[in-house]
Amino acid sequence: AVSANEDSSFAKRLITGQAAEHYFTQKYREIGMFRDFELEDKTKYGCGFDFQLVATNQFYAIEVKGMNEKNGNITMTKKEYAVASLLRNKYVLFVVKNFREEPCHQLICDPVNSGLVFEKIEQKIIQTSWSTRL
C-alpha cells in the first residue's frame, strides 16, 4: 500500500516538475545557445527527455528537473540515463533550482560525462493487481 506521505511526496514532485517545465518554456530563448531553436514538447512521449529544440541540422534533447531548494538531489530514470549516454553533448539537463524562494537554472550538457557522480539505485517493487474471469 502507498502511504499518504508517499502520495504527498509524489504530488509535490509532480507539481515541482510541471513548474520547472513551464519555467523552461518561458526562459529557454534567453539562453544564447538555444536562441534560434524551435521548441517541441515531448513530455507525453516517454522518450527519455522532455523537450526537443530543433534548428536547421541541429537539435538538443532537454530533460528538465526541478528542485525547491538551492541544492539537492536529482534523479534520472533508466531511460533518461540511457538516452543521455547515447546523445552525449546533444542531451542537456536543465535544472530549475530554488522554487521555494526565487527560481534560477543550471544547464548540464552531456550529464553522464560531465563529472557528476551518479549513484545507481535499484529497487524491487511489489505491484498488486486483481483479476477476474468473465
Secondary structure, DSSP 8 states (H G I E B T S, - for coil): ---HHHHHHHHHHHHHHHHHHHHHHHHGGGSGGGTT-EEEE-TTTTSS-SEEEEETTEEEEEEEEE-SSSS------HHHHHHHHHHGGGEEEEEEE-TTS--EEEEEESGGGSS-------------------
